Amino acid sequence: MKMMAFSCRQDEMEFFRQFGEQYGVEVETTKEAPCMENAELLKGCQAACVLTTPVDAQLIDQWHQYGVQLISTRTVGFEHVDYRHAAKLGIAVTNATYTPDTVAEYTIMTILMAIRKMKIILNRYIGQDFSLRNVRGRELGPMTVGVVGTGRIGQRVIELLGGFGCEILAYDLEHKEEVRRLARYVSLETIWEECDLITFHTPATEETCHMVNRHTIGQMKDGVVLINMARGSIIDTEALIEGLETGKVGAAALDVVENEGSIYYKDFKDRPVCCREMSILSAMPNVLMTPHTAFFTQEAVSDMVECAMLSCARLKAGEKDPLRVNG
């Protein structure tokens, strides 16, 4: 089986070579993102491997004409691929999975940085301002922490939080016994009303879109700290800015933000980013922003490439693929 891998970074190349040989997949790579202009790269390929670039119905139709049977995204999220349209054409769409520690550890890091006002401290240090003015932080232990979403990553966050002694409240449609031993499942309303800090680990769905909005922020404690390492659409950006400006939201740490798709993973140091909401947030001293890098470890990159190779091998062998998201 032959695969064309798009948007390849240099740090992925060794893994494509390693796992291509291991699973018997012939891999060709390109730094280019998938688009109609380079669709011909799929001629003679049975699989396409993509990252975060949108893959719409028109592009899928073209790939289908070239004989593509599989679209594998090297990401956990798969909403950027029109997987429903692909299913109509009999094209499998698969996503990736990786160790939950990569995002969970990053979450704990940003939680501590947010409550200890680390952005202010580091910015001041660069300017040789070593004063203690307005940098007094908080300890995590006395806080009530809400974890929204207790999948693999959310569960691991709860396990790591257990060492700090804080009270942990959890919300998910499905309850896990492993989580019950460390946290108390409650309603979303209870999360909003009782938590000093809330961290989100849910997928992007119609139900989770803007679950943090003006109304729900209004239900939260004054000075609440919001952590989003999941998907930008979870938080209504304008509502968050208002909350930060009024002090209702005391701080935020965001690895993701709405409309990031055309911005993150690109270099804008010599041109305008053209995203006013992001510019406002990044200028705030109590908002820590990172460019969707919570996943980015050597272990995770290896896992994501291997998942794509595994999907190819399973398709070739006619085996059921647990990574398939469209049937």
N, C-alpha and C positions, 0 to 999 in steps of 0.2 A: 504494500500500500504506500502511496506517495502523498505527502502533505506539504502544503505551502504555509509557512509560518510568517505572519505579518507583524509589523511593529516590533521587530526583534531588537533587543538591547544587547550590547556586548557581553554583559554579565550572564545572559541566558545561553550564549552559544555553546559553552562547554556542556551544559545540561542537554541541549538538543542533540549534540553528537553522542553523548553517553547513552541517553535513553532511546534514541533512534536505533542505535546498534543493539541495545538490549532487547527491544520489542520488535525488531525487524521492520522499522518504518523508515522509508526514504524521505528525508527532510530537506526541503529547500527553504532558505530564509531570506527575508528582505526587511530593511529598515522602514520601508513605506507602510503607511496605514492602508487598509483595504478601501477601495473606491472603484467606481465604474471605469475610470481611466486605466487602472491596472488589473482589471478583471481577467484579462487574458493570461495572467500568471497562473491561473487555475487550470489551464488546459493540460490535460494529462494527469491531474491530481484528483484524488478521491476525497481529500480532506483539506479543510482550511482551518488554520489556527489563528485566533485574533485576540486582541486585548480589549480596550475600552471603546474603540471607535464604533459608532453605530453601524450596524449591518441591517439595512432595510430590505423590504420586499423586492424592490427593483434589482438590487445587487444579488440577492439570493436567487432570483429568477435567472440571472445571467450565469451564476455559478452552476445552477442546476443544468443549464444547457451544456456545460462543460463536463458534466458527470460527477459533480461533487455530491457525496453521500453523507458527509459529516462536517459540522461546524463546531469546533471546540474553542471555547473561550478560556484563556488562562486567568480567569477571575472567578470569585465566588458568585458575584452578581452576574446575571445574564439578561437583564432587562434591555441592554443595548442591542441585543440580537432579536429580530422578529421571529422568535422561535415558533409561534403559532403558524405563521405563513410557511416556515420551513417544514413543519409537520405535514401540511397539506401536500407538499411535494415529496414527502417520504424522506426528507433530510433530517438526520438526527442532530440535535443540538445538545452539547454537554458542557458542563462547567467544571471548575476546579475546586479542590478542597485542600486545605493545608492545616498544619498544626495550629490549634487555637491559641497557643502560647504567644505567637507573634503579635496578634492584635491585643490579647489580654494583657501582656506585659506592658505594651505601649500605653494601654488605657490606664494602668496603675501609675505609670510614669507621668502622664499628663494630668491625672487627678492630683497627684502630689505637687506638680508644678503650679497648677491653678490655685490650690488652696494656700500655697506658700508664696504666692505672688512672684514667681520666678522670672516672668517676663520683665517686670519692673526692675528687679534686682540685677539681672544680666544687662539690660539696657543702660542702667545707671553705672554699672561697673565699667563699661566701655568708656563712658565719659568721666571716669574717676570720681564719681559721686558715691562715697562709701557711707553715707548717712543712713540712719534707721527710720527716717521719716516715711510714714505710710507704707512700710513693707512688713508690718507685723502680720504673720499668717495664722493659720489655724491647724490644729492637729486632727488627724483623721479619726482617731479612736472615739472621741465623744460624739461624732456625727452620725446621723441616720442616712444611710446611702440606699438609693433606689436603683435597681438594675432592671431595665425594661428589655425583655428578651432573654430567655435562658436556654438558648441553643448551646452549641459547643463552646462558642466564645463567651457568651454571657455566663455560662456555668463556670468556666475557668476564671473569669473575673471574680465571681463570688468566692471561689476557692482561695484566690490570692488575697482578696479583701479580708478573709477570715483571720489572717494573721495580725490585722491591725486592731481588732477588738471592737470595730464599729457595729452598730445594729444594721442589718441588711434586710431590706424589703425587696421582694421580687414580683414581677408581673410577666405572665405568658399565658397564652390560651391553653397550652399543655403543661401540666405540672409534672416535675420529676422528683422522684424520691431522693436522689442524690442531692438535689438543691434544697429540699425540705430540711435536710439535716443541718444546713448552714444558714438558711434564710427563711423568711416567712412570706409565703405568697399572699398578695393582697390585690385589691382592685387598683386600676389606674388612678381613680380619684384619690385613693389613700396615698399612692405614690406622690401625686401632686401636692397633697396637703401636708404630709408629714416628713418629707425628705429634705435634708439640707443640701444634698448633692444627688443628681440623677444622671446615670450613664445609660446610653442607648445601644442596643445590640440586636436590632431587628432588621429584616429585609425591607426593601422598597416595594410596597404594595399600595393598592388603593386605600386600604384601611390605615396604613401607617403614614400616608402622605399628610404632612402638616399636623401630625398628632400633637406637636408643640406649636401652639398658636396663641393669639391674644387671649382667648378664653382660658385655655389651660394654664398659661403663664400666670394669669390673674388668680388662679386657684393655688399657686405655689407659695411657699414661704418667701418672705422678703429676704433678698440676698442669696437666693438659691444658686447653686453652681451647676451648670449644664455641660455634660461631656458627650460629644457625638463622634464616635469612631465607626459608625455604621454606614448610613446613606444620607446625603445632603437633604433629600426631600422630606425627611422626618421633621425637620424644623422649618417653620415659616420664617425666612430670613428677616423680613421687615418687622415681624412681631418680636423677634429676638433683639434686633437693634433698638426698638422702642423699650424693651425690658431692660436692656443694659443702660440706655440713656437715663431712664427714670430711677435706676438702682434696684428695681424689682429683681433683676438677675444680677447677682454679685460678680460672677465671672463665668467664662466659658472656655472650653478647649474643643477645637473643631479640627478633625482631620479630613472632614468632608463638608461640602457646602453646596447649596443649590447652584445649578448651571456651571458646575466645575468642568464638565466634559470638554469644553473648547479651550480650557485654560491650563489645567494641571498637566504636568509632564512636558510643558513647553517652556522656553526661555523668553521672558518678557523684560529683561533688565534694560533694554534700550528702546522700549516702546510701551504705550499705555496698555494696561490689562483690559480696560473697557468693561469693568464690572464694578459699578459704584458700591453695591452692597458689600462686596468683598473688601474694597478699599476702606470703607468705613469700619468694618469689623477689624481688619488688620491694624488700623491706626489706634485702636483702643488699647490702653495699657493692661486691661484685665481680660483680654481675649488672646488666647494662644491658638495660632493657626498653623497647621502643617499641611503640605500638599498631597494628601491621600497616600501617606507613606507608612501607615501603621502596619501594613502587611509585609513590608519590604525587608526581609531577612534572607540570608543565604538558604536557610532551610525551606522557607516558604517558596522562593523562586524555584528551587529544585522540585518541590512537591507539585507546583503548578505545571511545569513542563512535563513532568512524569505523568500527570493526569491526562494530558493531551495525548501522549504516546499510548497510554493504557487504553484510552477510548478507541484509538485507531486499531490496536491489536484486538480488542474485543469485537469491533465491527467486522474485521477481517475473519475472525473465528466464528462469527455468527452468535456470539455470546450476549446475554443481557448485560446492559451497562448501568450500574447504579448511579452513574454521574449524568445520565440522560435526563433532560428537564422537559422534554416535549413528547412524552409518550413511551 
